[in-house]
Amino acid sequence: MKNLTKTLVFIFALISFNSFAQNYSPKFLQAATNGLDQIVAAKNAEDYIKAENYFDRIAAVETKEWIPSYYAAYCNLYAGYFTADKDLKDQYWDKALLEIEKAGTLSANNSEIYALKGALQFMKMTVDPRNRIYLMSESAESLEKAETLNPENPRISLIRGQDTFYTPEAFGGGKTKAKPILESAVAKFAIFKPANAIEPNWGAEPAKALLAQCK
Amino acid sequence: MQSLKLTLFFLFLISFANAQTKISGVLKSTKGIPVANANISLKGSYDGTSTDSTGRFAFTTTETGLRILQFSALNFVQDSVQINLSNGNITLNLILKEAANLLQTVNISAGSFITGDKKKGAVLSSLDIATIAGSRADVFAAMQTLPGAQTAFAESGLFVRGGSASETKTYFDGMLVKSPFNATVPDQASRGRLSPFLFKGTSFSAGGYSAEYGQALSSALVLESTDLPAKTTTGISLLSVGGGLDQNIRFKNSSITAGGYYYNLSPIYGIIKQNHNYIKAPEQLGGNIQYKLKSSETGMFKIYASYSRTRLALYRANIDTPAAPRYFSNNNLNIYINSTYKEYFGDRWKLETGIAYNKDRDAGLMTVNDYSRQDHLLEGKATLTKFFGQLSNFRFGAETFATGRKESLNGLLRKYDDQVSSGFAETDLFLTHKIVVRLGLRGEYSSYLQKYNLAPRTSLGLKTGIHSQVSFAYGRFYQNPEDEYLIIKSTGFEQADHYILKYEINTPDRNFRIEGYYKDYNQLTKLNNGIPDNSGSGYAKGFELYWRDKKSIRNADYWLSYSFLDTKRNFRDFPMMATPSFAAKHTVSVVYKHFFESLHTQFGGTYSFASGRPYVNPNNPVYLADKTQTYNSLSLNASYLTHVFRQFAVLYLNVNNVPGFNQVYGYQYSANGLNRQAIVPAAKRDFLIGLMITIGDNTFIR
């Protein structure tokens, strides 16, 4: 019994050690930073696909890290966003959903992953809202899960604000409804500190830009 | 000296370590087209790059030795090549194979309309069905706007490609529903019992369907129920004809939904003049309960049970003796239970099982005669699917159902019971991702008929472009004669052969299809001096067009259906080959929906046209040679999205036959043939107002 307790304590210590210690290899850290630079510089679908390819290559080597798959999904979200062809949009977002799913298996109960998943589900819905209205509730579910995991994650409010902003008023959306959500997003972004340089830290600018449009 | 050596050694090491190999080349598809934005990567390292718009790529690596170079792109199969990094720079000409993806993969589609929320190329979603003007959220009415289906006039049901109503069967999660329609008033079609909101998908097949479905000569309507609701919500509906309440309770991996409703048409019949003299306007009371359990990541158990009672009584005009109208009353009881379980085993096997029970009892008074009728069905079914290759599968299964009817007239009782057992096997073989062949076989044995049947079915799909395909289907279909004949005498299976050829173009915003078919009927039930036998036969041939466009007009969505039907049959009490009264040669439907954002309202309109249908005129020596006038109908609806007590609500208005077209379903003649009376709708126009409120959710989701 005592042994068991000891083992358990040891296991818990290990888990907490692992989750707090960001033991990234310098090589991985550098590569991820380079990738983030590519994202910042990206201007069109092609740039995002190239950045996605880059994170895919890292993900193939770093099979225990969720971050490369997360950003690959993020890149595909924007690649789809900047593409006009609905079939292609759909394909980018299908791929992004697979990538975010993979990130989820590497890091369970991660608020950032659920937030991005919620954003992707919503975008999938917009391709064919009539036939995919069910995705709206799936997206809401993912965002709720993200919120229970970390209510201070500002990206949840940003994504919700965005979704509300672009949803017609009649369907419970509109600028007036989006405004308080985006305000809370901006407030949360102001105090948000990512755990390290490569964990998700995007969205402050779009939140401000969108909020400006609500006024 | 020693230190110099060491320094040199280290310098050498460093320069060796920094020895870079440049890998460059071009990536093309098997057709020689450059592949842009492909991912080129050196396995096991971060090194790699993306191809440019001309398929060219170049990158350097410090890796050495024999390594694997991988290359992949969207819509292509990932490939790799071994390279040796020790012999200097490398130039490569790489070729990538196109992948089978959902967009470019052919499917089995002849005869069928894929509908449903989650399916690619879906034609109608559940929300579409609910908002078609004139359909008043009736699944069957909505299906009548698709080509191949006729407008149902004086009889409940879905009349498909010259087939009678009994030739279309309804399946709920794969299980046969014996009585899918509400209690019927003579000469008037009635609504389906099942709400469109129960389903995430409805697949309507006008022919050539899978060997999984038996006992249907013309058409299969396959309804697929929704999975777990997202949230706990309460739904309230207040209609001009009654109201309903339902409660959804969502648990972590399961949900319970319970609901009840009460409809009474007497207040509305006080406002809208009816062509029938009602003594008791239809009154319905019912409830249902659903339990769903997600038993594992891929497993789902569902049970749906419903109960309803309907009462009505009226006087029907009596053309022989106008002073003595005929009395008709009906008390209906319907019980339906459907329970299914499905689960995947590994990623190659899928099991689907189910048990369903249906009892439908009608009783009342017909003129002076007491009648009662009770239909029952108890079904068990299991299907196994094995997936193989990239897309192909093999399915086989068995089902058995105990069915029959019991009826009495003034205490005289008669009944029949049947045990129909069947097995089927079917495979979808993808020869390439552009060619698919389905081969299926179904066998049935009926204990009452004491006969076997064996029905081969096959389909072929051929992709002709990214968005287009050609399909062909052949199939043989059997079904038992209708209960009203079986109860008199055991005969044999009725039989139909379908041949279908279709061309379609599907994009996310537009659908176009043209389909031609020929149906050969044999062994149809025919009455010879009141005794049924299997000497009937017939044919149906025609073609259909469908066009749907969600893009050309902003915020609008419309579709057009046209059906041409040429059919003749000699069955039931026909003295000769003739076109049955339910078959119109030309049928047109136009459905239009427009959402006005500023008004928070969707407006919809449905126009239906049917050319004249034959009716029996005893004064005309040629049977079924007279035709009714053409049928026209224009229905309009509006759905206003709003909030009531801060809860999401939809205010709904539907008006049928707005211009008040005269609609004649057929004629009834007096016994001496001198007088006749038109069979017309219960009311020229009719309207429905409803308010649907959803508590617990502020979005338009149920």
Interface residues (C-beta under 8 A of the other chain):
Chain A: K27 A31 E46 I49 K50 N53 Y54 D56 R57 I58 A60 V61 K86 D87 D90 Q91 Y92 K95 V127 D128 R130 N131 R132 I133 Y134 M136 S137 E138 A140 E141 P168 E169 A170 F171 G172
Chain B: A36 N37 A38 N39 S41 K43 G44 S45 Y46 D47 G48 T49 S50 S53 L74 N75 N101 L103 G116 D117 K118 A122 S125 L127 D128 K200 A230 K231 T507 P508 D509 K550 D557 F595 E597 H600 T601 L641 T642 F648 N698 T699 F700 I701
